Amino acid sequence: MNDRRLGVYICYCGGNISDYVDCEQVRKAVANEPNVEVAKTTMFACSDATQQEIIDDIPGLNLDGIVVASCSPTLHLMTFRGVAERAGLNPYQYVQVNLREQCSWAHTDLPALATEKAVSMVRAGIAKARYTEPLDKTRIETVPRVLVVGAGITGLRAALALSDLGLAVYVAERQEQVGGWVGDFGSMYPHDRQGRELIADLLTEIERRDNITVYTSAELVEKSGKVGDFSTTLDVSGERITLNVGAIIVATGFDVYQPESGEYGHGAADVITLPEFKQLIDEGEGPLEYRGKPVRSVAYVYCVGARCESNGHGYCSRYCCNAAMHAALVAGRRVPDLLQYHLYRDIRTYGKFEKLFEQARQEGSVFIKFNDAAPPRVERYNGGSRVTVKDVLTQNRELQLDADLVVLVTAMEPRTNRTLSNVLKIPVGLDGFFKEVHPKLRPVETVIDGVFIAGAAQAPRNSAESAASALAAAAKSAALLKRGFVELEPLIATIDPDECTWCDECSAACPYEVIERTPYGDKEVAIINEAICKGCGACAPACPVGAINLRGSTDLQIKAMIDAMEVVHV
């Protein structure tokens, strides 16, 4: 046994732990463990008072390691690292044990066994703490430039925000013109301004900025380097351009679901999608016509391609209900006596959009709810379309609606760009949209440091929500780059070159492509790019000779934890 001096702090979490785990019994069980200098219980380990107590204990008791048994490290990892630092202890000599999520909440019906498990977990944490080592973060100088991929309202808004923060910006748009979907929109809610006008205003402002460069017909095809210092290559109309940037914001937007032929009558002359209907009503004035015929009645079929597991779109696009109702209000201005039927599964006009629902009802729109198991049928009838639907609110009475136009309210779906996905190596969720680290704690960050996501590239969003996430991504990028340097976590994989024989197994297992071959004496060995390694540990078990360890979770630490959990003293 080594000569470490450890402090152990067991949290009641206000009852979240102590209601199911006898914390005092846990303390007594571990108080005499080798290397434990002090063991305490506390109502809230994260409170200012307890933090100060730990800070006082570290120099006062000459502690060189601490174990905090409380709740999820997701919440308080940085809290207790900060406690260690303020006391002069290396922050990586602190070990967190999650008693709340992994013990008390998991075993609310078995308090005695929960207590036994808690003892075992704390003993394992102590065993790990015995072999912690002081680790230092790697500092990297940053480049004060950002690449924004996508020039819709999200990308343009992010570019302006970054410019205001004093950073140079490159904007790469795959299409020949900027603006995205909003650039094609007419009237928008709630301000009734034209979407194309909003984009024009943003472009005017961008043209005034010397530190923003916009590339159209441009696609990101290569990325190398590390957070704060990426080398990126754009294919701009066949010409390769290399840009050195410190961060990347992905704002590639969304695609609109295209119904299958025959889906709700799609393909018939008088069955169109909502984007097509929006274009129709935004153009011109006076009576509404489609293909030379007057439009006096419209039937909207909601959730086309959305909330449907069979096509991979099990999610709600949120935007669709609001867009359909606003379109109905605009159409009603063109044709005051227009008959409008809204066939819906659920209405999701959240927040201020509730006013759209109320206004649409007041202006004559008829809302008919159908059951998921009995969706509307759209059939040809008398040279037009007839919609048959069972109205849930009238005990499934079958209604037949003759409409001059059937509008399919189509879902948002993730934009397909395999080149970009492969280049950036950022994951997508089950819904196909780019995935953030955490929806609340880190909502615009990805697992690739320095790469951020915003707008409808991340999830179905309206324009206001997309602009808000653009500002968040810009703020995160600026916070990363404005200091002039970044500090990287040292909890990464390491390779013992004397043991390594370069079999390529580790490189094949690495999802981030951070392992390369390099000469070492009279042989070749694997080397890890420490600036890119995420410390996932996938390479360690793949190594047949045991040459790889993970800092903070070494083989020695893991074995010590397993051995400590074999016997429980309660």
C-alpha positions as CSV (number, residue, x, y, z in Angstrom):
1,M,0.0,0.0,0.0
2,N,1.3,3.5,-0.8
3,D,1.5,6.5,1.6
4,R,-1.4,8.5,0.1
5,R,-3.5,10.7,2.5
6,L,-7.2,10.7,1.3
7,G,-10.3,12.6,2.4
8,V,-13.7,11.0,1.9
9,Y,-16.9,13.1,1.8
10,I,-20.3,11.4,1.7
11,C,-23.3,13.5,0.7
12,Y,-26.9,13.1,2.0
13,C,-28.0,15.1,-1.1
14,G,-30.9,16.5,1.0
15,G,-32.4,13.1,1.3
16,N,-32.0,12.0,-2.3
17,I,-29.2,9.6,-1.1
18,S,-29.8,9.4,2.6
19,D,-33.5,8.4,2.3
20,Y,-32.3,5.0,0.8
21,V,-28.7,4.8,1.9
22,D,-27.5,4.9,5.5
23,C,-24.7,7.4,4.8
24,E,-23.4,7.3,8.4
25,Q,-23.0,3.5,8.1
26,V,-21.2,4.0,4.8
27,R,-18.8,6.5,6.5
28,K,-18.1,4.1,9.4
29,A,-17.4,1.3,7.0
30,V,-14.8,3.2,5.0
31,A,-13.3,5.4,7.8
32,N,-10.6,2.9,8.6
33,E,-9.7,2.0,5.0
34,P,-6.0,2.2,4.3
35,N,-4.9,5.8,3.3
36,V,-8.2,7.4,4.5
37,E,-7.2,10.2,6.8
38,V,-10.7,11.6,7.3
39,A,-14.2,10.5,6.4
40,K,-17.2,12.8,6.8
41,T,-20.9,13.0,6.0
42,T,-22.6,16.2,4.8
43,M,-26.1,17.3,3.9
44,F,-25.0,18.9,0.7
45,A,-21.4,18.4,-0.5
46,C,-21.9,21.0,-3.2
47,S,-22.8,23.7,-0.8
48,D,-20.5,26.6,-0.2
49,A,-20.0,25.6,3.4
50,T,-18.9,22.0,2.6
51,Q,-16.7,23.2,-0.3
52,Q,-14.9,25.5,2.1
53,E,-14.6,22.7,4.7
54,I,-12.9,20.5,2.0
55,I,-10.7,23.4,1.0
56,D,-9.6,23.8,4.7
57,D,-9.1,20.0,5.2
58,I,-6.7,19.6,2.2
59,P,-3.8,21.7,3.6
60,G,-4.9,21.2,7.3
61,L,-4.8,17.4,7.1
62,N,-2.1,17.3,4.3
63,L,-4.5,15.5,2.0
64,D,-3.2,14.5,-1.5
65,G,-6.4,13.1,-2.8
66,I,-10.2,13.4,-2.2
67,V,-13.2,11.2,-2.8
68,V,-16.6,12.8,-3.0
69,A,-19.5,10.4,-2.9
70,S,-22.6,12.3,-4.0
71,C,-24.5,12.6,-7.3
72,S,-23.7,12.6,-11.0
73,P,-20.3,13.9,-12.0
74,T,-22.1,15.4,-15.0
75,L,-23.4,18.0,-12.5
76,H,-20.5,18.5,-10.2
77,L,-17.3,17.3,-11.8
78,M,-16.1,20.9,-12.4
79,T,-17.4,21.9,-9.0
80,F,-15.1,19.6,-7.1
81,R,-12.2,20.0,-9.5
82,G,-12.4,23.7,-8.6
83,V,-12.5,22.9,-4.9
84,A,-9.3,20.9,-5.3
85,E,-7.6,23.7,-7.3
86,R,-8.5,26.4,-4.8
87,A,-6.9,24.2,-2.0
88,G,-3.7,23.8,-4.0
89,L,-4.5,20.1,-4.9
90,N,-4.2,18.9,-8.5
91,P,-7.8,18.6,-9.8
92,Y,-7.2,15.2,-11.2
93,Q,-6.5,13.8,-7.8
94,Y,-10.2,14.0,-7.0
95,V,-12.5,11.0,-7.6
96,Q,-16.3,11.2,-7.8
97,V,-18.5,8.4,-6.7
98,N,-22.1,8.6,-8.0
99,L,-24.3,7.3,-5.1
100,R,-27.5,9.0,-6.2
101,E,-28.1,7.8,-9.7
102,Q,-26.2,4.5,-9.4
103,C,-27.2,3.5,-6.0
104,S,-30.0,5.3,-4.0
105,W,-32.3,6.0,-7.0
106,A,-31.6,2.6,-8.5
107,H,-32.5,0.7,-5.3
108,T,-35.3,2.7,-3.6
109,D,-37.0,-0.6,-2.6
110,L,-33.9,-2.2,-1.1
111,P,-32.3,0.3,1.4
112,A,-30.2,-2.4,3.1
113,L,-28.7,-3.6,-0.2
114,A,-28.4,0.0,-1.4
115,T,-26.3,0.8,1.6
116,E,-24.2,-2.3,1.0
117,K,-23.6,-1.3,-2.6
118,A,-22.8,2.3,-1.5
119,V,-20.0,1.0,0.7
120,S,-18.6,-1.1,-2.1
121,M,-18.7,1.9,-4.5
122,V,-17.0,4.2,-2.1
123,R,-14.3,1.6,-1.3
124,A,-13.7,1.4,-5.1
125,G,-13.4,5.2,-5.3
126,I,-10.9,5.1,-2.5
127,A,-8.9,2.4,-4.3
128,K,-8.9,4.5,-7.5
129,A,-7.8,7.6,-5.6
130,R,-4.8,5.8,-4.2
131,Y,-3.3,5.7,-7.7
132,T,-4.3,9.1,-9.1
133,E,-1.5,11.2,-10.5
134,P,-1.2,14.9,-10.9
135,L,-2.0,15.7,-14.5
136,D,-1.6,19.0,-16.5
137,K,-3.8,20.3,-19.2
138,T,-2.3,20.8,-22.7
139,R,-2.3,24.5,-23.8
140,I,-2.9,25.3,-27.5
141,E,-2.7,28.7,-29.1
142,T,-5.9,29.5,-31.0
143,V,-6.6,31.1,-34.4
144,P,-9.2,34.0,-34.2
145,R,-11.2,32.9,-37.2
146,V,-14.4,30.8,-37.6
147,L,-15.8,28.8,-40.5
148,V,-19.6,28.8,-40.7
149,V,-20.9,26.0,-42.9
150,G,-24.3,27.1,-44.3
151,A,-25.6,30.5,-45.2
152,G,-29.3,30.3,-44.3
153,I,-30.7,32.6,-41.6
154,T,-28.8,30.6,-38.9
155,G,-25.4,30.8,-40.6
156,L,-25.7,34.5,-41.5
157,R,-26.9,35.4,-38.0
158,A,-23.9,33.5,-36.5
159,A,-21.5,35.2,-38.9
160,L,-22.7,38.7,-37.8
161,A,-22.5,37.8,-34.1
162,L,-19.0,36.5,-34.5
163,S,-18.0,39.6,-36.4
164,D,-19.4,41.8,-33.7
165,L,-17.2,39.9,-31.2
166,G,-14.1,40.7,-33.2
167,L,-13.5,37.4,-35.0
168,A,-12.9,36.9,-38.7
169,V,-15.5,34.7,-40.3
170,Y,-15.7,32.5,-43.4
171,V,-19.1,31.4,-44.6
172,A,-19.4,28.5,-46.9
173,E,-22.7,27.9,-48.7
174,R,-23.2,24.8,-50.8
175,Q,-25.9,26.4,-53.0
176,E,-25.3,29.2,-55.6
177,Q,-27.1,31.7,-53.5
178,V,-27.4,32.4,-49.8
179,G,-30.5,32.6,-47.7
180,G,-31.7,29.0,-47.3
181,W,-35.4,28.4,-46.9
182,V,-36.1,31.7,-45.3
183,G,-34.7,33.4,-48.4
184,D,-37.6,31.9,-50.4
185,F,-40.3,32.8,-47.9
186,G,-42.8,35.5,-48.2
187,S,-44.8,36.8,-45.2
188,M,-43.5,35.4,-41.8
189,Y,-45.1,35.3,-38.4
190,P,-45.3,37.3,-36.1
191,H,-43.9,40.4,-37.8
192,D,-45.4,39.7,-41.3
193,R,-42.1,40.7,-42.9
194,Q,-41.0,38.9,-46.0
195,G,-38.4,36.2,-45.5
196,R,-36.5,37.3,-48.5
197,E,-36.4,40.9,-47.0
198,L,-34.9,39.5,-43.7
199,I,-32.2,37.8,-45.7
200,A,-31.5,40.9,-47.8
201,D,-31.1,42.9,-44.6
202,L,-28.6,40.4,-43.2
203,L,-26.6,40.4,-46.5
204,T,-26.5,44.2,-46.5
205,E,-25.0,44.2,-43.0
206,I,-22.6,41.4,-43.9
207,E,-21.3,43.4,-46.9
208,R,-20.4,46.2,-44.6
209,R,-18.1,44.0,-42.6
210,D,-14.5,43.6,-43.6
211,N,-14.0,40.5,-41.5
212,I,-16.7,38.3,-43.1
213,T,-16.1,36.4,-46.4
214,V,-18.9,34.5,-48.0
215,Y,-18.3,31.6,-50.5
216,T,-21.1,30.2,-52.5
217,S,-21.1,26.9,-54.4
218,A,-18.7,25.9,-51.7
219,E,-18.4,22.6,-49.8
220,L,-16.2,21.6,-46.9
221,V,-14.3,18.6,-48.1
222,E,-11.3,18.3,-45.7
223,K,-10.5,19.0,-42.1
224,S,-7.4,18.4,-40.1
225,G,-5.7,19.8,-37.0
226,K,-7.2,20.4,-33.6
227,V,-9.5,22.6,-31.6
228,G,-8.4,26.2,-31.9
229,D,-6.3,25.5,-35.0
230,F,-8.1,23.6,-37.8
231,S,-6.9,23.4,-41.4
232,T,-10.0,23.2,-43.6
233,T,-10.4,22.8,-47.4
234,L,-13.3,24.2,-49.3
235,D,-14.3,23.1,-52.8
236,V,-15.5,26.3,-54.4
237,S,-16.9,25.7,-57.8
238,G,-14.2,23.1,-58.4
239,E,-11.3,25.2,-56.9
240,R,-9.7,24.1,-53.6
241,I,-9.3,26.8,-51.0
242,T,-7.5,26.2,-47.7
243,L,-8.6,28.1,-44.6
244,N,-7.0,28.1,-41.2
245,V,-9.7,28.5,-38.5
246,G,-10.1,28.0,-34.7
247,A,-13.7,26.8,-34.7
248,I,-16.4,25.6,-37.0
249,I,-20.1,26.2,-36.8
250,V,-22.4,23.8,-38.7
251,A,-25.6,25.5,-39.8
252,T,-26.6,23.4,-42.8
253,G,-30.4,23.6,-42.2
254,F,-33.0,21.0,-43.1
255,D,-34.8,19.4,-46.0
256,V,-38.5,19.1,-46.5
257,Y,-40.1,15.7,-46.6
258,Q,-41.1,14.7,-50.1
259,P,-44.2,12.5,-50.0
260,E,-44.3,9.2,-51.9
261,S,-46.4,9.1,-55.1
262,G,-49.9,8.4,-54.0
263,E,-49.3,9.3,-50.3
264,Y,-52.4,11.3,-49.4
265,G,-53.0,11.7,-53.1
266,H,-49.6,13.2,-53.8
267,G,-49.0,13.4,-57.5
268,A,-52.5,14.5,-58.4
269,A,-52.8,17.9,-60.0
270,D,-54.5,19.5,-57.0
271,V,-52.5,17.9,-54.2
272,I,-49.4,20.0,-53.2
273,T,-47.0,20.4,-50.3
274,L,-47.0,23.2,-47.8
275,P,-43.9,24.9,-49.3
276,E,-45.5,24.8,-52.7
277,F,-48.7,26.4,-51.2
278,K,-46.6,29.0,-49.4
279,Q,-45.0,30.0,-52.7
280,L,-48.5,30.2,-54.3
281,I,-50.0,32.5,-51.7
282,D,-46.9,34.7,-51.4
283,E,-46.9,35.5,-55.1
284,G,-49.2,38.1,-56.5
285,E,-52.4,39.6,-55.2
286,G,-56.2,39.2,-55.6
287,P,-58.1,35.9,-56.1
288,L,-56.2,32.7,-55.5
289,E,-55.7,30.4,-58.5
290,Y,-53.8,27.2,-59.1
291,R,-53.1,26.0,-62.6
292,G,-55.7,28.4,-64.0
293,K,-58.5,27.3,-61.7
294,P,-59.9,29.4,-58.8
295,V,-59.2,28.1,-55.3
296,R,-62.2,28.4,-53.0
297,S,-61.5,25.6,-50.6
298,V,-58.4,24.1,-49.1
299,A,-57.9,21.0,-47.0
300,Y,-54.7,20.8,-45.0
301,V,-53.5,17.3,-44.0
302,Y,-51.1,17.6,-41.0
303,C,-48.1,15.4,-40.0
304,V,-47.3,14.1,-43.5
305,G,-44.0,12.3,-43.0
306,A,-43.8,13.3,-39.3
307,R,-44.4,11.2,-36.2
308,C,-44.1,8.1,-38.4
309,E,-41.7,5.4,-37.3
310,S,-41.9,3.5,-40.6
311,N,-40.0,6.2,-42.4
312,G,-37.6,7.1,-39.6
313,H,-39.3,10.3,-38.7
314,G,-40.8,9.5,-35.4
315,Y,-40.2,13.0,-34.1
316,C,-42.5,16.0,-34.3
317,S,-41.3,18.8,-36.6
318,R,-43.0,21.4,-34.4
319,Y,-42.7,24.1,-37.1
320,C,-45.4,22.5,-39.3
321,C,-48.5,23.4,-37.4
322,N,-47.5,27.0,-37.0
323,A,-46.5,27.3,-40.7
324,A,-49.8,25.8,-41.9
325,M,-51.9,28.1,-39.8
326,H,-50.0,31.2,-40.8
327,A,-50.4,30.1,-44.4
328,A,-54.1,29.8,-43.9
329,L,-54.3,33.3,-42.5
330,V,-52.4,34.7,-45.5
331,A,-54.6,32.8,-47.9
332,G,-57.7,34.1,-46.1
333,R,-56.6,37.6,-46.8
334,R,-56.4,36.8,-50.5
335,V,-59.7,35.1,-50.6
336,P,-62.0,36.3,-47.7
337,D,-64.6,33.6,-48.2
338,L,-62.1,30.8,-48.6
339,L,-63.1,27.5,-46.9
340,Q,-60.2,26.0,-45.0
341,Y,-60.2,22.6,-43.3
342,H,-57.4,21.6,-41.0
343,L,-57.1,17.8,-40.5
344,Y,-54.8,17.2,-37.6
345,R,-53.5,14.5,-35.2
346,D,-52.5,17.1,-32.5
347,I,-52.1,20.9,-32.6
348,R,-48.7,22.0,-31.3
349,T,-48.8,25.8,-31.5
350,Y,-46.6,26.4,-28.5
351,G,-45.8,29.7,-26.8
352,K,-46.8,32.8,-28.8
353,F,-48.0,30.6,-31.7
354,E,-51.1,29.8,-29.7
355,K,-52.4,33.2,-31.1
356,L,-52.1,31.7,-34.6
357,F,-54.5,28.9,-33.6
358,E,-57.0,31.3,-32.0
359,Q,-56.8,33.7,-35.0
360,A,-57.3,30.9,-37.5
361,R,-60.4,29.7,-35.7
362,Q,-61.8,33.2,-35.4
363,E,-61.4,33.8,-39.1
364,G,-63.3,30.6,-40.1
365,S,-60.8,27.8,-40.3
366,V,-62.4,24.4,-39.4
367,F,-60.3,22.0,-37.3
368,I,-61.0,18.3,-37.6
369,K,-59.1,15.8,-35.4
370,F,-58.4,12.3,-36.7
371,N,-57.1,9.2,-35.0
372,D,-53.6,7.9,-35.8
373,A,-55.0,4.6,-36.7
374,A,-57.5,6.1,-39.2
375,P,-55.7,8.8,-41.2
376,P,-57.5,10.8,-43.9
377,R,-58.0,9.4,-47.4
378,V,-57.5,11.6,-50.4
379,E,-59.2,10.3,-53.6
380,R,-60.1,11.6,-57.0
381,Y,-63.7,12.7,-57.3
382,N,-65.6,14.5,-60.0
383,G,-62.4,15.9,-61.5
384,G,-61.0,17.1,-58.2
385,S,-60.0,15.7,-54.8
386,R,-62.2,14.4,-52.0
387,V,-60.9,14.0,-48.5
388,T,-62.5,11.4,-46.3
389,V,-61.8,11.7,-42.5
390,K,-63.3,10.4,-39.3
391,D,-63.7,13.2,-36.8
392,V,-62.7,12.1,-33.3
393,L,-64.6,15.0,-31.7
394,T,-67.9,13.8,-33.2
395,Q,-67.4,10.1,-32.2
396,N,-65.6,9.2,-35.4
397,R,-68.3,10.5,-37.7
398,E,-67.1,10.2,-41.3
399,L,-66.8,13.4,-43.2
400,Q,-66.3,14.0,-46.9
401,L,-64.7,17.2,-47.9
402,D,-64.4,18.4,-51.5
403,A,-61.4,20.7,-51.9
404,D,-60.0,22.7,-54.7
405,L,-56.5,22.1,-53.2
406,V,-55.2,19.6,-50.8
407,V,-52.1,20.8,-48.9
408,L,-49.8,18.3,-47.4
409,V,-48.2,19.8,-44.3
410,T,-44.8,18.1,-44.6
411,A,-42.2,17.4,-42.0
412,M,-38.7,18.8,-41.6
413,E,-36.1,16.1,-42.1
414,P,-32.3,16.1,-41.7
415,R,-30.3,17.4,-44.6
416,T,-28.2,14.7,-46.2
417,N,-24.6,15.6,-46.5
418,R,-22.4,12.6,-46.1
419,T,-19.3,14.4,-47.2
420,L,-19.7,16.9,-44.4
421,S,-20.5,14.2,-41.8
422,N,-17.5,12.2,-42.8
423,V,-15.2,15.2,-42.7
424,L,-16.3,16.5,-39.3
425,K,-16.9,13.2,-37.6
426,I,-19.8,14.6,-35.6
427,P,-22.5,12.1,-34.7
428,V,-26.1,12.2,-35.6
429,G,-29.0,11.2,-33.3
430,L,-31.6,8.5,-34.0
431,D,-33.6,11.2,-35.8
432,G,-30.8,11.8,-38.3
433,F,-30.0,15.4,-37.1
434,F,-26.6,16.4,-35.8
435,K,-26.3,15.6,-32.1
436,E,-25.2,17.9,-29.3
437,V,-23.2,16.7,-26.2
438,H,-26.1,17.5,-23.8
439,P,-29.5,19.2,-24.7
440,K,-29.4,21.4,-21.6
441,L,-25.9,21.6,-20.3
442,R,-24.0,21.8,-23.7
443,P,-26.7,22.4,-26.3
444,V,-24.6,23.6,-29.2
445,E,-21.4,21.7,-28.6
446,T,-20.5,18.4,-30.3
447,V,-18.1,15.6,-29.2
448,I,-15.5,17.2,-31.5
449,D,-14.0,20.1,-29.6
450,G,-14.2,23.3,-31.5
451,V,-17.1,22.1,-33.7
452,F,-20.5,23.6,-32.9
453,I,-24.0,23.1,-34.3
454,A,-26.9,25.5,-34.7
455,G,-30.4,25.9,-36.2
456,A,-32.3,23.2,-38.0
457,A,-29.1,21.2,-38.7
458,Q,-29.5,20.1,-35.0
459,A,-33.3,19.7,-34.7
460,P,-36.6,20.9,-36.2
461,R,-36.7,24.7,-35.4
462,N,-38.4,27.8,-36.6
463,S,-36.4,30.8,-37.7
464,A,-36.4,32.6,-34.4
465,E,-35.2,29.5,-32.5
466,S,-32.6,28.9,-35.2
467,A,-31.3,32.5,-34.8
468,A,-31.1,32.1,-31.0
469,S,-29.0,28.9,-31.4
470,A,-26.8,30.7,-33.9
471,L,-26.1,33.3,-31.2
472,A,-25.3,30.6,-28.7
473,A,-22.9,28.9,-31.1
474,A,-21.2,32.2,-31.8
475,A,-20.9,32.9,-28.1
476,K,-19.3,29.5,-27.5
477,S,-16.9,29.9,-30.4
478,A,-15.9,33.4,-29.1
479,A,-15.4,32.1,-25.6
480,L,-13.1,29.4,-27.0
481,L,-11.0,31.7,-29.2
482,K,-10.9,35.1,-27.6
483,R,-8.5,34.1,-24.8
484,G,-5.9,33.2,-27.4
485,F,-5.5,29.7,-26.1
486,V,-7.4,26.6,-25.1
487,E,-6.6,24.0,-22.4
488,L,-7.3,20.4,-23.3
489,E,-8.2,17.6,-20.9
490,P,-5.3,15.4,-20.0
491,L,-7.6,12.3,-19.5
492,I,-6.5,10.7,-22.7
493,A,-5.0,7.5,-23.9
494,T,-1.2,6.9,-23.7
495,I,1.0,4.4,-25.5
496,D,4.1,2.7,-24.1
497,P,6.4,2.6,-27.1
498,D,8.5,0.0,-25.6
499,E,5.6,-2.4,-25.4
500,C,3.9,-1.4,-28.7
501,T,4.5,-3.6,-31.8
502,W,2.3,-1.6,-34.2
503,C,-0.4,-4.1,-35.2
504,D,-2.9,-1.4,-36.2
505,E,-5.6,-2.8,-34.0
506,C,-5.8,0.5,-31.9
507,S,-6.0,2.7,-35.0
508,A,-8.8,0.6,-36.4
509,A,-10.7,0.8,-33.1
510,C,-10.3,4.6,-32.7
511,P,-13.5,6.5,-33.8
512,Y,-11.7,9.8,-34.0
513,E,-8.7,8.8,-36.2
514,V,-6.1,10.1,-33.7
515,I,-3.6,7.2,-33.8
516,E,-0.8,7.2,-36.4
517,R,2.3,5.1,-37.1
518,T,5.7,6.6,-36.2
519,P,9.4,5.3,-36.1
520,Y,10.7,4.3,-32.7
521,G,14.3,3.0,-32.7
522,D,14.5,0.0,-34.9
523,K,10.7,-0.5,-35.1
524,E,7.4,1.3,-35.8
525,V,4.9,2.1,-33.0
526,A,1.6,3.8,-32.6
527,I,1.5,7.5,-31.5
528,I,-1.6,9.4,-30.3
529,N,-2.4,13.0,-31.3
530,E,-3.0,14.3,-27.8
531,A,-4.8,17.4,-29.0
532,I,-7.5,15.4,-30.7
533,C,-7.9,12.3,-28.5
534,K,-11.2,12.3,-26.6
535,G,-10.2,9.7,-24.0
536,C,-13.0,7.3,-25.0
537,G,-10.8,4.3,-24.3
538,A,-11.8,2.3,-27.3
539,C,-8.2,1.7,-28.2
540,A,-7.1,0.2,-24.9
541,P,-8.9,-3.1,-24.9
542,A,-8.1,-3.5,-28.6
543,C,-4.3,-3.6,-27.9
544,P,-3.2,-7.3,-27.8
545,V,0.0,-6.5,-25.8
546,G,-1.5,-4.1,-23.2
547,A,0.6,-1.1,-24.4
548,I,-2.2,1.4,-24.0
549,N,-3.5,3.0,-20.8
550,L,-6.1,5.7,-20.2
551,R,-5.0,8.5,-17.9
552,G,-7.4,8.7,-15.0
553,S,-8.6,5.1,-15.5
554,T,-5.4,3.1,-15.8
555,D,-5.3,-0.7,-15.7
556,L,-3.8,-0.4,-12.2
557,Q,-6.7,1.8,-11.0
558,I,-9.4,-0.4,-12.6
559,K,-7.9,-3.5,-11.1
560,A,-7.7,-1.8,-7.7
561,M,-11.4,-0.8,-7.9
562,I,-12.4,-4.4,-8.8
563,D,-10.4,-5.8,-5.9
564,A,-11.9,-3.3,-3.5
565,M,-15.5,-4.2,-4.4
566,E,-15.0,-7.9,-3.8
567,V,-15.5,-7.6,-0.1
568,V,-18.0,-5.3,1.7
569,H,-17.8,-4.4,5.4
570,V,-21.1,-3.1,6.6
